[in-house]
Amino acid sequence: MAISKELLAILACPLCKEELKLTQDGNGLKCVKCHRVYPIQDDVPVMLVDKATIEEP
């Protein structure tokens, strides 16, 4: 099961409060501002800053 559009619309980066986009591989949510990628494990986004990785823009 993928992340629903409704859930994606209300989620925001916990650090900078900006919009998140699904990564190309569908395994994470990437912040449009700070470029942190929050992993998705068992169809549940892990929205913890210390679990996120930073990806180049």
Residue pairs with C-beta under 8 A, 6 or more apart in sequence:
1 43
2 26
2 43
3 22
3 29
3 40
3 43
3 45
8 20
8 22
8 29
11 20
11 29
11 45
11 47
12 18
12 19
12 20
13 19
13 20
13 31
13 33
13 34
13 36
13 38
14 47
14 48
14 49
15 31
15 34
15 36
15 49
16 31
16 33
16 34
18 31
18 32
18 33
18 34
19 31
19 32
19 33
20 29
20 30
20 31
20 32
20 38
21 29
21 30
21 32
22 28
22 29
22 30
23 29
23 30
23 37
26 40
27 39
27 40
28 37
28 38
28 39
28 40
29 37
29 38
29 40
29 45
30 36
30 37
30 38
30 55
31 37
31 38
34 54
35 54
35 55
35 56
35 57
36 49
36 52
36 53
36 54
36 55
37 52
37 53
37 54
37 55
38 45
38 46
38 47
38 48
38 51
38 52
39 45
39 46
39 51
39 52
39 53
40 46
